Amino acid sequence: RLHEALEEQVPLYPSLTVPTRILHGAQDRIALPAIHAAGLDAALPDASCTLMDGSGHMPHHPAPETVVAAMRAAADA
């Protein structure tokens, strides 16, 4: 049901006004980065996107330190 859920959510993306950091596994074959990460990055006015090399659908598993650093940076913004 991912596709159906995204169809409902995508129109709401531009209403998000908080700074957003997008971390996406570059090798994700479930939610393709060129569609999902790039689309979200383009739709949000204050977003930054990082593709994480060597990571698939769950980038927090192979690179938890990268995810934690991004969360800390977002908290300080």
PQR file with spaces between the fields and no chain letter, atoms N, CA, C, O and H, PARSE charges and radii, in Angstrom:
ATOM       1  N    ARG     1       0.805   -1.200    0.000 -0.4000 1.5000
ATOM       2  CA   ARG     1       0.000    0.000    0.000 -0.0000 2.0000
ATOM       3  C    ARG     1       0.851    1.268    0.000  0.5500 1.7000
ATOM       4  O    ARG     1       0.321    2.360    0.204 -0.5500 1.4000
ATOM       5  N    LEU     2       2.139    1.145   -0.222 -0.4000 1.5000
ATOM       6  CA   LEU     2       3.016    2.315   -0.222 -0.0000 2.0000
ATOM       7  C    LEU     2       2.569    3.331   -1.266  0.5500 1.7000
ATOM       8  O    LEU     2       2.481    4.525   -0.980 -0.5500 1.4000
ATOM       9  H    LEU     2       2.569    0.257   -0.388  0.4000 1.0000
ATOM      10  N    HIS     3       2.293    2.861   -2.455 -0.4000 1.5000
ATOM      11  CA   HIS     3       1.911    3.774   -3.534 -0.0000 2.0000
ATOM      12  C    HIS     3       0.654    4.573   -3.165  0.5500 1.7000
ATOM      13  O    HIS     3       0.602    5.786   -3.368 -0.5500 1.4000
ATOM      14  H    HIS     3       2.364    1.890   -2.687  0.4000 1.0000
ATOM      15  N    GLU     4      -0.343    3.890   -2.628 -0.4000 1.5000
ATOM      16  CA   GLU     4      -1.588    4.560   -2.229 -0.0000 2.0000
ATOM      17  C    GLU     4      -1.339    5.580   -1.120  0.5500 1.7000
ATOM      18  O    GLU     4      -1.885    6.682   -1.157 -0.5500 1.4000
ATOM      19  H    GLU     4      -0.301    2.905   -2.463  0.4000 1.0000
ATOM      20  N    ALA     5      -0.530    5.222   -0.152 -0.4000 1.5000
ATOM      21  CA   ALA     5      -0.236    6.143    0.948 -0.0000 2.0000
ATOM      22  C    ALA     5       0.492    7.379    0.439  0.5500 1.7000
ATOM      23  O    ALA     5       0.198    8.497    0.862 -0.5500 1.4000
ATOM      24  H    ALA     5      -0.086    4.326   -0.122  0.4000 1.0000
ATOM      25  N    LEU     6       1.442    7.175   -0.469 -0.4000 1.5000
ATOM      26  CA   LEU     6       2.186    8.312   -1.009 -0.0000 2.0000
ATOM      27  C    LEU     6       1.302    9.228   -1.832  0.5500 1.7000
ATOM      28  O    LEU     6       1.471   10.447   -1.798 -0.5500 1.4000
ATOM      29  H    LEU     6       1.681    6.266   -0.812  0.4000 1.0000
ATOM      30  N    GLU     7       0.367    8.663   -2.565 -0.4000 1.5000
ATOM      31  CA   GLU     7      -0.560    9.499   -3.333 -0.0000 2.0000
ATOM      32  C    GLU     7      -1.338   10.442   -2.422  0.5500 1.7000
ATOM      33  O    GLU     7      -1.655   11.564   -2.815 -0.5500 1.4000
ATOM      34  H    GLU     7       0.229    7.673   -2.592  0.4000 1.0000
ATOM      35  N    GLU     8      -1.643    9.996   -1.220 -0.4000 1.5000
ATOM      36  CA   GLU     8      -2.350   10.842   -0.257 -0.0000 2.0000
ATOM      37  C    GLU     8      -1.418   11.876    0.373  0.5500 1.7000
ATOM      38  O    GLU     8      -1.839   12.996    0.661 -0.5500 1.4000
ATOM      39  H    GLU     8      -1.385    9.084   -0.900  0.4000 1.0000
ATOM      40  N    GLN     9      -0.159   11.507    0.586 -0.4000 1.5000
ATOM      41  CA   GLN     9       0.773   12.370    1.306 -0.0000 2.0000
ATOM      42  C    GLN     9       1.425   13.437    0.431  0.5500 1.7000
ATOM      43  O    GLN     9       1.628   14.567    0.877 -0.5500 1.4000
ATOM      44  H    GLN     9       0.184   10.597    0.352  0.4000 1.0000
ATOM      45  N    VAL    10       1.749   13.091   -0.789 -0.4000 1.5000
ATOM      46  CA   VAL    10       2.514   13.998   -1.654 -0.0000 2.0000
ATOM      47  C    VAL    10       1.885   15.386   -1.771  0.5500 1.7000
ATOM      48  O    VAL    10       2.620   16.371   -1.700 -0.5500 1.4000
ATOM      49  H    VAL    10       1.585   12.174   -1.151  0.4000 1.0000
ATOM      50  N    PRO    11       0.574   15.520   -1.945 -0.5600 1.5000
ATOM      51  CA   PRO    11       0.011   16.871   -2.034  0.2800 2.0000
ATOM      52  C    PRO    11       0.216   17.710   -0.768  0.5500 1.7000
ATOM      53  O    PRO    11       0.118   18.936   -0.817 -0.5500 1.4000
ATOM      54  N    LEU    12       0.497   17.063    0.350 -0.4000 1.5000
ATOM      55  CA   LEU    12       0.694   17.783    1.610 -0.0000 2.0000
ATOM      56  C    LEU    12       2.131   18.265    1.801  0.5500 1.7000
ATOM      57  O    LEU    12       2.381   19.112    2.659 -0.5500 1.4000
ATOM      58  H    LEU    12       0.577   16.067    0.390  0.4000 1.0000
ATOM      59  N    TYR    13       3.070   17.750    1.027 -0.4000 1.5000
ATOM      60  CA   TYR    13       4.479   18.087    1.208 -0.0000 2.0000
ATOM      61  C    TYR    13       4.740   19.595    1.218  0.5500 1.7000
ATOM      62  O    TYR    13       5.443   20.066    2.111 -0.5500 1.4000
ATOM      63  H    TYR    13       2.866   17.063    0.330  0.4000 1.0000
ATOM      64  N    PRO    14       4.215   20.367    0.278 -0.5600 1.5000
ATOM      65  CA   PRO    14       4.536   21.803    0.273  0.2800 2.0000
ATOM      66  C    PRO    14       4.067   22.552    1.523  0.5500 1.7000
ATOM      67  O    PRO    14       4.542   23.656    1.792 -0.5500 1.4000
ATOM      68  N    SER    15       3.150   21.973    2.282 -0.4000 1.5000
ATOM      69  CA   SER    15       2.673   22.648    3.493 -0.0000 2.0000
ATOM      70  C    SER    15       3.638   22.494    4.659  0.5500 1.7000
ATOM      71  O    SER    15       3.481   23.170    5.676 -0.5500 1.4000
ATOM      72  H    SER    15       2.765   21.077    2.064  0.4000 1.0000
ATOM      73  N    LEU    16       4.631   21.621    4.537 -0.4000 1.5000
ATOM      74  CA   LEU    16       5.629   21.458    5.591 -0.0000 2.0000
ATOM      75  C    LEU    16       6.588   22.644    5.553  0.5500 1.7000
ATOM      76  O    LEU    16       7.168   22.951    4.512 -0.5500 1.4000
ATOM      77  H    LEU    16       4.758   21.071    3.712  0.4000 1.0000
ATOM      78  N    THR    17       6.745   23.291    6.666 -0.4000 1.5000
ATOM      79  CA   THR    17       7.560   24.514    6.695 -0.0000 2.0000
ATOM      80  C    THR    17       8.792   24.393    7.585  0.5500 1.7000
ATOM      81  O    THR    17       9.538   25.361    7.740 -0.5500 1.4000
ATOM      82  H    THR    17       6.274   23.042    7.512  0.4000 1.0000
ATOM      83  N    VAL    18       9.013   23.235    8.164 -0.4000 1.5000
ATOM      84  CA   VAL    18      10.172   23.055    9.030 -0.0000 2.0000
ATOM      85  C    VAL    18      11.387   22.669    8.191  0.5500 1.7000
ATOM      86  O    VAL    18      11.242   22.017    7.157 -0.5500 1.4000
ATOM      87  H    VAL    18       8.407   22.449    8.039  0.4000 1.0000
ATOM      88  N    PRO    19      12.583   23.065    8.624 -0.5600 1.5000
ATOM      89  CA   PRO    19      13.771   22.588    7.912  0.2800 2.0000
ATOM      90  C    PRO    19      13.803   21.055    7.952  0.5500 1.7000
ATOM      91  O    PRO    19      13.558   20.453    8.997 -0.5500 1.4000
ATOM      92  N    THR    20      14.097   20.446    6.836 -0.4000 1.5000
ATOM      93  CA   THR    20      14.026   18.993    6.728 -0.0000 2.0000
ATOM      94  C    THR    20      15.314   18.438    6.144  0.5500 1.7000
ATOM      95  O    THR    20      15.811   18.929    5.130 -0.5500 1.4000
ATOM      96  H    THR    20      14.296   20.935    5.987  0.4000 1.0000
ATOM      97  N    ARG    21      15.846   17.419    6.786 -0.4000 1.5000
ATOM      98  CA   ARG    21      16.999   16.705    6.258 -0.0000 2.0000
ATOM      99  C    ARG    21      16.522   15.339    5.784  0.5500 1.7000
ATOM     100  O    ARG    21      15.901   14.588    6.536 -0.5500 1.4000
ATOM     101  H    ARG    21      15.443   17.020    7.609  0.4000 1.0000
ATOM     102  N    ILE    22      16.815   15.037    4.555 -0.4000 1.5000
ATOM     103  CA   ILE    22      16.406   13.771    3.959 -0.0000 2.0000
ATOM     104  C    ILE    22      17.646   12.888    3.832  0.5500 1.7000
ATOM     105  O    ILE    22      18.605   13.254    3.153 -0.5500 1.4000
ATOM     106  H    ILE    22      17.319   15.648    3.944  0.4000 1.0000
ATOM     107  N    LEU    23      17.625   11.753    4.472 -0.4000 1.5000
ATOM     108  CA   LEU    23      18.695   10.765    4.346 -0.0000 2.0000
ATOM     109  C    LEU    23      18.094    9.569    3.629  0.5500 1.7000
ATOM     110  O    LEU    23      17.079    9.019    4.055 -0.5500 1.4000
ATOM     111  H    LEU    23      16.845   11.456    5.024  0.4000 1.0000
ATOM     112  N    HIS    24      18.731    9.176    2.539 -0.4000 1.5000
ATOM     113  CA   HIS    24      18.157    8.096    1.740 -0.0000 2.0000
ATOM     114  C    HIS    24      19.274    7.200    1.261  0.5500 1.7000
ATOM     115  O    HIS    24      20.305    7.680    0.789 -0.5500 1.4000
ATOM     116  H    HIS    24      19.556    9.623    2.193  0.4000 1.0000
ATOM     117  N    GLY    25      19.074    5.898    1.380 -0.4000 1.5000
ATOM     118  CA   GLY    25      20.061    4.947    0.894 -0.0000 2.0000
ATOM     119  C    GLY    25      20.181    5.017   -0.621  0.5500 1.7000
ATOM     120  O    GLY    25      19.189    4.878   -1.336 -0.5500 1.4000
ATOM     121  H    GLY    25      18.236    5.508    1.763  0.4000 1.0000
ATOM     122  N    ALA    26      21.389    5.233   -1.101 -0.4000 1.5000
ATOM     123  CA   ALA    26      21.610    5.367   -2.541 -0.0000 2.0000
ATOM     124  C    ALA    26      21.275    4.079   -3.288  0.5500 1.7000
ATOM     125  O    ALA    26      20.931    4.118   -4.470 -0.5500 1.4000
ATOM     126  H    ALA    26      22.195    5.346   -0.520  0.4000 1.0000
ATOM     127  N    GLN    27      21.373    2.942   -2.606 -0.4000 1.5000
ATOM     128  CA   GLN    27      21.087    1.670   -3.238 -0.0000 2.0000
ATOM     129  C    GLN    27      19.707    1.113   -2.869  0.5500 1.7000
ATOM     130  O    GLN    27      19.457   -0.084   -3.010 -0.5500 1.4000
ATOM     131  H    GLN    27      21.652    2.910   -1.647  0.4000 1.0000
ATOM     132  N    ASP    28      18.824    1.983   -2.399 -0.4000 1.5000
ATOM     133  CA   ASP    28      17.468    1.565   -2.037 -0.0000 2.0000
ATOM     134  C    ASP    28      16.733    1.111   -3.296  0.5500 1.7000
ATOM     135  O    ASP    28      16.581    1.882   -4.243 -0.5500 1.4000
ATOM     136  H    ASP    28      19.028    2.956   -2.285  0.4000 1.0000
ATOM     137  N    ARG    29      16.280   -0.140   -3.303 -0.4000 1.5000
ATOM     138  CA   ARG    29      15.531   -0.653   -4.450 -0.0000 2.0000
ATOM     139  C    ARG    29      14.054   -0.797   -4.126  0.5500 1.7000
ATOM     140  O    ARG    29      13.291   -1.318   -4.940 -0.5500 1.4000
ATOM     141  H    ARG    29      16.404   -0.767   -2.533  0.4000 1.0000
ATOM     142  N    ILE    30      13.641   -0.343   -2.952 -0.4000 1.5000
ATOM     143  CA   ILE    30      12.228   -0.381   -2.568 -0.0000 2.0000
ATOM     144  C    ILE    30      11.590    0.982   -2.817  0.5500 1.7000
ATOM     145  O    ILE    30      10.576    1.083   -3.508 -0.5500 1.4000
ATOM     146  H    ILE    30      14.261    0.080   -2.291  0.4000 1.0000
ATOM     147  N    ALA    31      12.184    2.020   -2.256 -0.4000 1.5000
ATOM     148  CA   ALA    31      11.752    3.406   -2.491 -0.0000 2.0000
ATOM     149  C    ALA    31      12.903    4.071   -3.240  0.5500 1.7000
ATOM     150  O    ALA    31      13.869    4.528   -2.628 -0.5500 1.4000
ATOM     151  H    ALA    31      13.008    1.938   -1.695  0.4000 1.0000
ATOM     152  N    LEU    32      12.797    4.120   -4.542 -0.4000 1.5000
ATOM     153  CA   LEU    32      13.904    4.575   -5.376 -0.0000 2.0000
ATOM     154  C    LEU    32      14.287    6.018   -5.066  0.5500 1.7000
ATOM     155  O    LEU    32      13.423    6.895   -5.044 -0.5500 1.4000
ATOM     156  H    LEU    32      12.013    3.748   -5.039  0.4000 1.0000
ATOM     157  N    PRO    33      15.571    6.275   -4.828 -0.5600 1.5000
ATOM     158  CA   PRO    33      16.014    7.618   -4.461  0.2800 2.0000
ATOM     159  C    PRO    33      15.667    8.678   -5.505  0.5500 1.7000
ATOM     160  O    PRO    33      15.308    9.801   -5.149 -0.5500 1.4000
ATOM     161  N    ALA    34      15.771    8.335   -6.777 -0.4000 1.5000
ATOM     162  CA   ALA    34      15.488    9.313   -7.834 -0.0000 2.0000
ATOM     163  C    ALA    34      14.030    9.750   -7.832  0.5500 1.7000
ATOM     164  O    ALA    34      13.700   10.829   -8.324 -0.5500 1.4000
ATOM     165  H    ALA    34      16.063    7.423   -7.066  0.4000 1.0000
ATOM     166  N    ILE    35      13.172    8.926   -7.290 -0.4000 1.5000
ATOM     167  CA   ILE    35      11.746    9.275   -7.217 -0.0000 2.0000
ATOM     168  C    ILE    35      11.410    9.853   -5.849  0.5500 1.7000
ATOM     169  O    ILE    35      10.882   10.960   -5.746 -0.5500 1.4000
ATOM     170  H    ILE    35      13.439    8.049   -6.891  0.4000 1.0000
ATOM     171  N    HIS    36      11.717    9.101   -4.809 -0.4000 1.5000
ATOM     172  CA   HIS    36      11.248    9.465   -3.476 -0.0000 2.0000
ATOM     173  C    HIS    36      12.081   10.565   -2.818  0.5500 1.7000
ATOM     174  O    HIS    36      11.536   11.590   -2.410 -0.5500 1.4000
ATOM     175  H    HIS    36      12.146    8.202   -4.893  0.4000 1.0000
ATOM     176  N    ALA    37      13.382   10.365   -2.713 -0.4000 1.5000
ATOM     177  CA   ALA    37      14.218   11.385   -2.057 -0.0000 2.0000
ATOM     178  C    ALA    37      14.264   12.661   -2.885  0.5500 1.7000
ATOM     179  O    ALA    37      14.111   13.758   -2.348 -0.5500 1.4000
ATOM     180  H    ALA    37      13.826    9.532   -3.045  0.4000 1.0000
ATOM     181  N    ALA    38      14.473   12.522   -4.184 -0.4000 1.5000
ATOM     182  CA   ALA    38      14.549   13.704   -5.047 -0.0000 2.0000
ATOM     183  C    ALA    38      13.209   14.430   -5.105  0.5500 1.7000
ATOM     184  O    ALA    38      13.165   15.660   -5.105 -0.5500 1.4000
ATOM     185  H    ALA    38      14.598   11.631   -4.620  0.4000 1.0000
ATOM     186  N    GLY    39      12.129   13.677   -5.155 -0.4000 1.5000
ATOM     187  CA   GLY    39      10.798   14.291   -5.192 -0.0000 2.0000
ATOM     188  C    GLY    39      10.477   15.053   -3.922  0.5500 1.7000
ATOM     189  O    GLY    39       9.934   16.157   -3.973 -0.5500 1.4000
ATOM     190  H    GLY    39      12.164   12.677   -5.156  0.4000 1.0000
ATOM     191  N    LEU    40      10.811   14.467   -2.787 -0.4000 1.5000
ATOM     192  CA   LEU    40      10.580   15.140   -1.504 -0.0000 2.0000
ATOM     193  C    LEU    40      11.456   16.377   -1.390  0.5500 1.7000
ATOM     194  O    LEU    40      11.000   17.430   -0.943 -0.5500 1.4000
ATOM     195  H    LEU    40      11.252   13.570   -2.746  0.4000 1.0000
ATOM     196  N    ASP    41      12.697   16.250   -1.789 -0.4000 1.5000
ATOM     197  CA   ASP    41      13.620   17.386   -1.746 -0.0000 2.0000
ATOM     198  C    ASP    41      13.095   18.542   -2.597  0.5500 1.7000
ATOM     199  O    ASP    41      13.159   19.698   -2.181 -0.5500 1.4000
ATOM     200  H    ASP    41      13.067   15.395   -2.152  0.4000 1.0000
ATOM     201  N    ALA    42      12.585   18.238   -3.766 -0.4000 1.5000
ATOM     202  CA   ALA    42      12.065   19.274   -4.661 -0.0000 2.0000
ATOM     203  C    ALA    42      10.777   19.900   -4.136  0.5500 1.7000
ATOM     204  O    ALA    42      10.511   21.077   -4.379 -0.5500 1.4000
ATOM     205  H    ALA    42      12.533   17.299   -4.105  0.4000 1.0000
ATOM     206  N    ALA    43       9.982   19.119   -3.421 -0.4000 1.5000
ATOM     207  CA   ALA    43       8.680   19.603   -2.952 -0.0000 2.0000
ATOM     208  C    ALA    43       8.759   20.439   -1.681  0.5500 1.7000
ATOM     209  O    ALA    43       7.871   21.248   -1.414 -0.5500 1.4000
ATOM     210  H    ALA    43      10.197   18.163   -3.223  0.4000 1.0000
ATOM     211  N    LEU    44       9.815   20.250   -0.896 -0.4000 1.5000
ATOM     212  CA   LEU    44       9.917   20.966    0.381 -0.0000 2.0000
ATOM     213  C    LEU    44      10.789   22.204    0.222  0.5500 1.7000
ATOM     214  O    LEU    44      11.897   22.121   -0.308 -0.5500 1.4000
ATOM     215  H    LEU    44      10.537   19.593   -1.113  0.4000 1.0000
ATOM     216  N    PRO    45      10.299   23.341    0.675 -0.5600 1.5000
ATOM     217  CA   PRO    45      11.041   24.577    0.471  0.2800 2.0000
ATOM     218  C    PRO    45      12.352   24.678    1.246  0.5500 1.7000
ATOM     219  O    PRO    45      13.263   25.385    0.817 -0.5500 1.4000
ATOM     220  N    ASP    46      12.462   23.991    2.369 -0.4000 1.5000
ATOM     221  CA   ASP    46      13.663   24.111    3.199 -0.0000 2.0000
ATOM     222  C    ASP    46      14.234   22.731    3.511  0.5500 1.7000
ATOM     223  O    ASP    46      14.397   22.358    4.673 -0.5500 1.4000
ATOM     224  H    ASP    46      11.722   23.417    2.717  0.4000 1.0000
ATOM     225  N    ALA    47      14.538   21.974    2.440 -0.4000 1.5000
ATOM     226  CA   ALA    47      15.042   20.619    2.614 -0.0000 2.0000
ATOM     227  C    ALA    47      16.464   20.504    2.103  0.5500 1.7000
ATOM     228  O    ALA    47      16.896   21.258    1.231 -0.5500 1.4000
ATOM     229  H    ALA    47      14.406   22.277    1.496  0.4000 1.0000
ATOM     230  N    SER    48      17.179   19.546    2.665 -0.4000 1.5000
ATOM     231  CA   SER    48      18.467   19.148    2.116 -0.0000 2.0000
ATOM     232  C    SER    48      18.456   17.629    2.049  0.5500 1.7000
ATOM     233  O    SER    48      17.947   16.959    2.948 -0.5500 1.4000
ATOM     234  H    SER    48      16.828   18.933    3.373  0.4000 1.0000
ATOM     235  N    CYS    49      19.019   17.099    0.981 -0.4000 1.5000
ATOM     236  CA   CYS    49      18.962   15.667    0.737 -0.0000 2.0000
ATOM     237  C    CYS    49      20.374   15.091    0.674  0.5500 1.7000
ATOM     238  O    CYS    49      21.248   15.635   -0.001 -0.5500 1.4000
ATOM     239  H    CYS    49      19.433   17.643    0.251  0.4000 1.0000
ATOM     240  N    THR    50      20.581   13.999    1.374 -0.4000 1.5000
ATOM     241  CA   THR    50      21.849   13.277    1.338 -0.0000 2.0000
ATOM     242  C    THR    50      21.573   11.843    0.934  0.5500 1.7000
ATOM     243  O    THR    50      20.825   11.130    1.603 -0.5500 1.4000
ATOM     244  H    THR    50      19.871   13.557    1.921  0.4000 1.0000
ATOM     245  N    LEU    51      22.188   11.424   -0.172 -0.4000 1.5000
ATOM     246  CA   LEU    51      22.131   10.021   -0.558 -0.0000 2.0000
ATOM     247  C    LEU    51      23.309    9.325    0.100  0.5500 1.7000
ATOM     248  O    LEU    51      24.454    9.757   -0.032 -0.5500 1.4000
ATOM     249  H    LEU    51      22.796   12.003   -0.715  0.4000 1.0000
ATOM     250  N    MET    52      23.018    8.258    0.801 -0.4000 1.5000
ATOM     251  CA   MET    52      24.036    7.552    1.572 -0.0000 2.0000
ATOM     252  C    MET    52      24.536    6.351    0.782  0.5500 1.7000
ATOM     253  O    MET    52      23.836    5.346    0.663 -0.5500 1.4000
ATOM     254  H    MET    52      22.088    7.908    0.908  0.4000 1.0000
ATOM     255  N    ASP    53      25.750    6.454    0.242 -0.4000 1.5000
ATOM     256  CA   ASP    53      26.355    5.352   -0.500 -0.0000 2.0000
ATOM     257  C    ASP    53      26.533    4.144    0.407  0.5500 1.7000
ATOM     258  O    ASP    53      26.858    4.277    1.587 -0.5500 1.4000
ATOM     259  H    ASP    53      26.319    7.270    0.339  0.4000 1.0000
ATOM     260  N    GLY    54      26.319    2.977   -0.155 -0.4000 1.5000
ATOM     261  CA   GLY    54      26.484    1.748    0.603 -0.0000 2.0000
ATOM     262  C    GLY    54      25.277    1.392    1.445  0.5500 1.7000
ATOM     263  O    GLY    54      25.318    0.429    2.210 -0.5500 1.4000
ATOM     264  H    GLY    54      26.055    2.869   -1.114  0.4000 1.0000
ATOM     265  N    SER    55      24.204    2.151    1.315 -0.4000 1.5000
ATOM     266  CA   SER    55      23.001    1.913    2.107 -0.0000 2.0000
ATOM     267  C    SER    55      21.828    1.624    1.183  0.5500 1.7000
ATOM     268  O    SER    55      21.715    2.176    0.089 -0.5500 1.4000
ATOM     269  H    SER    55      24.171    2.934    0.693  0.4000 1.0000
ATOM     270  N    GLY    56      20.968    0.746    1.658 -0.4000 1.5000
ATOM     271  CA   GLY    56      19.755    0.436    0.932 -0.0000 2.0000
ATOM     272  C    GLY    56      18.561    1.090    1.592  0.5500 1.7000
ATOM     273  O    GLY    56      18.591    2.272    1.933 -0.5500 1.4000
ATOM     274  H    GLY    56      21.061    0.297    2.547  0.4000 1.0000
ATOM     275  N    HIS    57      17.509    0.306    1.770 -0.4000 1.5000
ATOM     276  CA   HIS    57      16.235    0.843    2.251 -0.0000 2.0000
ATOM     277  C    HIS    57      16.276    1.304    3.709  0.5500 1.7000
ATOM     278  O    HIS    57      15.452    2.125    4.113 -0.5500 1.4000
ATOM     279  H    HIS    57      17.485   -0.655    1.494  0.4000 1.0000
ATOM     280  N    MET    58      17.203    0.801    4.494 -0.4000 1.5000
ATOM     281  CA   MET    58      17.262    1.176    5.908 -0.0000 2.0000
ATOM     282  C    MET    58      18.668    1.682    6.230  0.5500 1.7000
ATOM     283  O    MET    58      19.450    0.969    6.859 -0.5500 1.4000
ATOM     284  H    MET    58      17.873    0.134    4.166  0.4000 1.0000
ATOM     285  N    PRO    59      18.997    2.902    5.807 -0.5600 1.5000
ATOM     286  CA   PRO    59      20.367    3.399    5.942  0.2800 2.0000
ATOM     287  C    PRO    59      20.840    3.552    7.380  0.5500 1.7000
ATOM     288  O    PRO    59      22.042    3.648    7.629 -0.5500 1.4000
ATOM     289  N    HIS    60      19.920    3.575    8.318 -0.4000 1.5000
ATOM     290  CA   HIS    60      20.326    3.697    9.718 -0.0000 2.0000
ATOM     291  C    HIS    60      21.013    2.431   10.230  0.5500 1.7000
ATOM     292  O    HIS    60      21.698    2.481   11.252 -0.5500 1.4000
ATOM     293  H    HIS    60      18.944    3.497    8.116  0.4000 1.0000
ATOM     294  N    HIS    61      20.846    1.305    9.546 -0.4000 1.5000
ATOM     295  CA   HIS    61      21.525    0.080    9.985 -0.0000 2.0000
ATOM     296  C    HIS    61      23.016    0.093    9.649  0.5500 1.7000
ATOM     297  O    HIS    61      23.829   -0.124   10.548 -0.5500 1.4000
ATOM     298  H    HIS    61      20.290    1.265    8.716  0.4000 1.0000
ATOM     299  N    PRO    62      23.416    0.340    8.384 -0.5600 1.5000
ATOM     300  CA   PRO    62      24.855    0.323    8.102  0.2800 2.0000
ATOM     301  C    PRO    62      25.581    1.597    8.521  0.5500 1.7000
ATOM     302  O    PRO    62      26.804    1.589    8.659 -0.5500 1.4000
ATOM     303  N    ALA    63      24.848    2.693    8.725 -0.4000 1.5000
ATOM     304  CA   ALA    63      25.515    3.961    9.034 -0.0000 2.0000
ATOM     305  C    ALA    63      24.778    4.745   10.118  0.5500 1.7000
ATOM     306  O    ALA    63      24.337    5.868    9.874 -0.5500 1.4000
ATOM     307  H    ALA    63      23.854    2.700    8.613  0.4000 1.0000
ATOM     308  N    PRO    64      24.640    4.169   11.304 -0.5600 1.5000
ATOM     309  CA   PRO    64      23.902    4.878   12.361  0.2800 2.0000
ATOM     310  C    PRO    64      24.542    6.207   12.742  0.5500 1.7000
ATOM     311  O    PRO    64      23.841    7.152   13.102 -0.5500 1.4000
ATOM     312  N    GLU    65      25.870    6.284   12.663 -0.4000 1.5000
ATOM     313  CA   GLU    65      26.543    7.527   13.050 -0.0000 2.0000
ATOM     314  C    GLU    65      26.173    8.671   12.099  0.5500 1.7000
ATOM     315  O    GLU    65      26.081    9.820   12.532 -0.5500 1.4000
ATOM     316  H    GLU    65      26.439    5.516   12.370  0.4000 1.0000
ATOM     317  N    THR    66      25.964    8.382   10.841 -0.4000 1.5000
ATOM     318  CA   THR    66      25.568    9.409    9.873 -0.0000 2.0000
ATOM     319  C    THR    66      24.165    9.912   10.180  0.5500 1.7000
ATOM     320  O    THR    66      23.897   11.111   10.103 -0.5500 1.4000
ATOM     321  H    THR    66      26.038    7.449   10.489  0.4000 1.0000
ATOM     322  N    VAL    67      23.284    9.002   10.523 -0.4000 1.5000
ATOM     323  CA   VAL    67      21.904    9.371   10.847 -0.0000 2.0000
ATOM     324  C    VAL    67      21.856   10.195   12.127  0.5500 1.7000
ATOM     325  O    VAL    67      21.160   11.208   12.190 -0.5500 1.4000
ATOM     326  H    VAL    67      23.502    8.028   10.586  0.4000 1.0000
ATOM     327  N    VAL    68      22.587    9.768   13.141 -0.4000 1.5000
ATOM     328  CA   VAL    68      22.619   10.505   14.413 -0.0000 2.0000
ATOM     329  C    VAL    68      23.203   11.903   14.205  0.5500 1.7000
ATOM     330  O    VAL    68      22.690   12.874   14.761 -0.5500 1.4000
ATOM     331  H    VAL    68      23.153    8.945   13.090  0.4000 1.0000
ATOM     332  N    ALA    69      24.259   12.012   13.419 -0.4000 1.5000
ATOM     333  CA   ALA    69      24.855   13.327   13.149 -0.0000 2.0000
ATOM     334  C    ALA    69      23.868   14.241   12.446  0.5500 1.7000
ATOM     335  O    ALA    69      23.804   15.431   12.752 -0.5500 1.4000
ATOM     336  H    ALA    69      24.676   11.223   12.968  0.4000 1.0000
ATOM     337  N    ALA    70      23.103   13.708   11.514 -0.4000 1.5000
ATOM     338  CA   ALA    70      22.102   14.525   10.812 -0.0000 2.0000
ATOM     339  C    ALA    70      20.998   14.970   11.763  0.5500 1.7000
ATOM     340  O    ALA    70      20.518   16.101   11.676 -0.5500 1.4000
ATOM     341  H    ALA    70      23.155   12.741   11.266  0.4000 1.0000
ATOM     342  N    MET    71      20.600   14.094   12.661 -0.4000 1.5000
ATOM     343  CA   MET    71      19.572   14.456   13.646 -0.0000 2.0000
ATOM     344  C    MET    71      20.079   15.550   14.584  0.5500 1.7000
ATOM     345  O    MET    71      19.346   16.480   14.920 -0.5500 1.4000
ATOM     346  H    MET    71      20.990   13.176   12.732  0.4000 1.0000
ATOM     347  N    ARG    72      21.322   15.433   14.996 -0.4000 1.5000
ATOM     348  CA   ARG    72      21.886   16.457   15.891 -0.0000 2.0000
ATOM     349  C    ARG    72      22.009   17.803   15.158  0.5500 1.7000
ATOM     350  O    ARG    72      21.727   18.856   15.729 -0.5500 1.4000
ATOM     351  H    ARG    72      21.918   14.677   14.722  0.4000 1.0000
ATOM     352  N    ALA    73      22.428   17.755   13.901 -0.4000 1.5000
ATOM     353  CA   ALA    73      22.537   18.987   13.127 -0.0000 2.0000
ATOM     354  C    ALA    73      21.171   19.636   12.944  0.5500 1.7000
ATOM     355  O    ALA    73      21.049   20.859   13.009 -0.5500 1.4000
ATOM     356  H    ALA    73      22.657   16.899   13.436  0.4000 1.0000
ATOM     357  N    ALA    74      20.149   18.824   12.717 -0.4000 1.5000
ATOM     358  CA   ALA    74      18.787   19.360   12.564 -0.0000 2.0000
ATOM     359  C    ALA    74      18.310   19.997   13.864  0.5500 1.7000
ATOM     360  O    ALA    74      17.636   21.027   13.844 -0.5500 1.4000
ATOM     361  H    ALA    74      20.249   17.831   12.665  0.4000 1.0000
ATOM     362  N    ALA    75      18.656   19.389   14.983 -0.4000 1.5000
ATOM     363  CA   ALA    75      18.238   19.924   16.279 -0.0000 2.0000
ATOM     364  C    ALA    75      18.911   21.259   16.567  0.5500 1.7000
ATOM     365  O    ALA    75      18.343   22.113   17.247 -0.5500 1.4000
ATOM     366  H    ALA    75      19.203   18.552   14.999  0.4000 1.0000
ATOM     367  N    ASP    76      20.127   21.437   16.047 -0.4000 1.5000
ATOM     368  CA   ASP    76      20.871   22.678   16.280 -0.0000 2.0000
ATOM     369  C    ASP    76      20.472   23.782   15.304  0.5500 1.7000
ATOM     370  O    ASP    76      20.819   24.946   15.504 -0.5500 1.4000
ATOM     371  H    ASP    76      20.588   20.743   15.494  0.4000 1.0000
ATOM     372  N    ALA    77      19.743   23.419   14.250 -0.4000 1.5000
ATOM     373  CA   ALA    77      19.396   24.413   13.210 -0.0000 2.0000
ATOM     374  C    ALA    77      18.324   25.367   13.702  0.5500 1.7000
ATOM     375  O    ALA    77      17.911   26.264   12.967 -0.5500 1.4000
ATOM     376  H    ALA    77      19.460   22.473   14.088  0.4000 1.0000
